[in-house]
């Protein structure tokens, strides 16, 4: 149900099917609620104040390519399971990293029990398994839970290594 404060995040061009899988995100800058589709081009910005929004989506076997591999920003993939205690513990830390890096990364959560094809493809032996994808290519992998500051450092280092060196002009680590 829409409220008078609900807006639509600005992404540029939307991909077909993106509205079917959207998440509601509150802008940390102005407090406005925005719908953020799982698959879109660009990076989400608040429809009201244009501040970058955290991009957190869910994907499965059927839509992982569209949601994660075709993303225009680097993707942090969380391969998790509902029965996994460490997965539940690391989820808020991952969401904090996504919020801290709003506009620069996308967090995609994959429930391995609902997506056995992806669990096989990424050879998941333990959960949580975390991946960093850049332009659809895996550039880093880590298994196990960690605090938000350690995860942020790992993501930053992974992206710096995949780009050769940090480029302050690009806005990427």
Buried (B, 14 or more C-beta within 10 A) or exposed (E): EEEEEEBBBBBEEBBEEBBEBBBEBBBEBBEBBBBBBBBBBBBBBBBBEEBBBBBBBBBBBEBBEBBBBBBEBBBBBBBBBEEBEBBBEBBEBBBBBBBBBBBBBBBBBBBBEEBEEBBEEBEBEEBBBBBBBBEEEBBBBBEEBBEBEEBBBBBBBBBBBBBEEEEEEEEBB
